[in-house]
Amino acid sequence: MEQIYKYRSFSASIASGYKLFRSNIRTILAKSWIEALAMGITFGLLLVGCYKASALGICLAAVAFVVALVFWIERLFVLIDGGTLKDKLWRAAVTTVVGVLFLALPLIGAPLINVMMEIMLEEHPKPLKALATGFKHWGYLFLMLLMSGMIMAILIAVICIPLNISIYGLIVDHIGTVAGDPSGLPYTFPIILFFVGTLTMFVMVFVQIWQTYAIAYSHGAILTRDNRK
């Protein structure tokens, strides 16, 4: 935990996040595979719900996915600095809400990343102060998110190739059926879609861990720099 609170450039934060992930990958896999699998399964169910055009199925799978996401965030930060399940769980729930706001405002909302780390890492979080600090260091956070996001985009593009092929096949088949042609998809396609989606999300959440750690390092770097002043 202490190593987070050290001033680093945004590129050094990215490198440190990757090194932390690489050096602890076996421990991370062993202690968080259940939460990652839950995210994968719920995502697979969400895809099947979309394929079946079932509003109820989509809603239930989406809720289950969000719950799985909260538990995943909780587990990820327990691995960083410990803490009790009860404490990290409510923090993860609040962080998920803030994360939705960030996704809605990815550029302007870059300081929200600092708020999320404040909630998850600090013993007595001060979200409003963290938001003000985030705006103060907006350039630092933006560059860190831009660089790490570009790397993640490349990794995700590779990881999602099987899923993209499946979805492309589904779209082409749907266009054909709308035009009056019979469906060319096998009856086992929902099962294939489920397993492809589950595996894709399972791998994706693990690959993304290094970026989360990089963001944690950037939060520590910002606090360290402000404390020195």
ABEGO torsion letter per residue (X at the ends): XAAABBBBBAAAAAAAAAAAAAAAAAAAAAAAAAAAAAAAAAAAAAAAAAAAGBAAAAAAAAAAAAAAAAAAAAAAAAAAAEEBAAAAAAAAAAAAAAAAAAAABAAAAAAAAAAAAAAAABABBBAAAAAAAAAAAAAAAAAAAAAAAAAAAAAAAAAAAAAAAAAAAAAAAAAAAAAGBBBABBAAAAAAAAAAAAAAAAAAAAAAAAAAAAAAAAAAAAAAAAAAX
